[in-house]
Amino acid sequence: MPTAEPSWARNETLLTIANRRSIRVFTDQPINDEDMTGLLQAANAAPSAHNQQSWQFMVIRGEFKRKLVQLVSTRAADFPKPSSALLRMASRSIASAPVAVAVANTGDLIAHGTELFKVEKEMARDFFHTMEIQSSAAAVENLLLAAASLGLAAVWLGILCLIKDDVLKSLGEPKGEFMAIVPVGYAAKPTKGPRKQPLESIVRYLD
């Protein structure tokens, strides 16, 4: 007898998660304003520590995008070959996408949180810094999943952390902390996702 399909396999949200792919090459088809707003609303709806939403989203298009592409491509020459190759790939992804979204931490949670916790100040700062990173990571994941649910494609370019200060400066956010650049658009071609480890190799049940 055929194995019954699990109930989660028919869940629209879980199917979006399972089918999301990191896409690095895009068509030149623009994203309409309604969909762009939907992506940002999804990112902003992510859980954040103490609901501080200590994040900033920057929608990068036009001349700003061209300058960012040039910056990444130029700085790639300053790094060893493996890192340089990934930075050049990132610059091509940004160039091919109609839009990119930059995410930065504002530091507001760190500033307010250290006053709330009656512990050593540096300990409190490390704690709230970690919480800011976790919050922004949740926002980026929401954006990625929202893009997939709308038939759009996206990729989280983590390699840009190598030049994070330069990236933020180019975007006019010198006081923030760089978290991500996410090119968004329509996939130039379909792609298969990487093979994931089986659950039994990464999950422990502790009863």
SULCORRA-V578560 format. One record per pair of residues at least 6 apart in sequence whose C-alpha atoms are under 8 Angstrom apart, sorted by the first residue. I is the first residue (numbers start at 0). J is the second residue. Records with the same first field share a line. If there is no record, write none. Layout:
I->J ; J
This chain:
7->13
8->14
15->144 ; 147 ; 148
16->144
18->147
19->143 ; 144 ; 147 ; 192
20->147 ; 152 ; 153 ; 154 ; 190 ; 191 ; 192
21->152 ; 153 ; 154 ; 155 ; 192
22->152 ; 153 ; 154 ; 186 ; 190
23->89 ; 92 ; 153 ; 154 ; 182 ; 186
24->91 ; 92 ; 95 ; 96 ; 186 ; 187 ; 188
25->92 ; 95 ; 96 ; 97 ; 152 ; 184 ; 185 ; 186 ; 187 ; 188
26->95 ; 96 ; 184 ; 185 ; 186 ; 187
27->95 ; 96 ; 97 ; 184 ; 185
28->97 ; 184 ; 185
29->97 ; 98 ; 184
30->97 ; 98 ; 184
34->149
37->145
38->142 ; 145 ; 146
39->56 ; 142
41->138 ; 141 ; 142 ; 145
42->137 ; 138 ; 139 ; 140 ; 141 ; 142
43->52 ; 138
44->138 ; 141
45->134 ; 137 ; 138 ; 141
46->134 ; 137 ; 138
47->53 ; 130 ; 131 ; 133 ; 134 ; 135 ; 137
48->108 ; 130 ; 131 ; 134
51->107 ; 108
52->134
53->104 ; 105 ; 106 ; 107 ; 108 ; 131 ; 134 ; 135
54->102 ; 103 ; 104 ; 105 ; 131 ; 135
55->102 ; 103 ; 104 ; 105
56->100 ; 101 ; 102 ; 103
57->100 ; 101 ; 102
58->98 ; 99 ; 100 ; 101
59->98 ; 99 ; 100 ; 101
60->97 ; 98 ; 99
63->170
64->93 ; 94 ; 98 ; 99
65->94
66->169
67->90 ; 166 ; 169
68->90 ; 91 ; 93 ; 94
69->90
70->166
71->86 ; 87 ; 89 ; 90 ; 159 ; 162
72->86 ; 87 ; 90
74->162
75->82 ; 83 ; 84 ; 86 ; 87
76->83
77->83
82->158
85->158
86->158 ; 159
89->156 ; 158 ; 159
92->182
93->99 ; 182
96->182 ; 183 ; 184 ; 185
97->182 ; 183 ; 184
98->182 ; 183 ; 184
99->180 ; 181 ; 182 ; 183
100->179 ; 180 ; 181 ; 182 ; 183
101->178 ; 179 ; 180 ; 181
102->135 ; 139 ; 177 ; 178 ; 179 ; 180
103->135 ; 175 ; 176 ; 177 ; 178 ; 179
104->131 ; 132 ; 135 ; 175 ; 176 ; 177 ; 178
105->174 ; 175 ; 176
106->128 ; 131 ; 175 ; 176
108->127 ; 128 ; 131
109->123 ; 124 ; 127 ; 128 ; 131
112->123 ; 124 ; 127
113->120 ; 123 ; 124 ; 127
116->123
132->178
135->178
136->178
139->155 ; 179
143->152 ; 153 ; 154
146->152 ; 153 ; 183
147->153
150->185
151->183 ; 184 ; 185 ; 186
152->183 ; 184 ; 185 ; 186
153->181 ; 182 ; 183 ; 184
154->181 ; 182 ; 183
155->179 ; 180 ; 181 ; 182
156->179 ; 180 ; 181
157->178 ; 179 ; 180
159->166 ; 179 ; 180
160->177 ; 178 ; 179
163->176 ; 177
164->173 ; 176 ; 177
166->177
167->173 ; 175 ; 176 ; 177
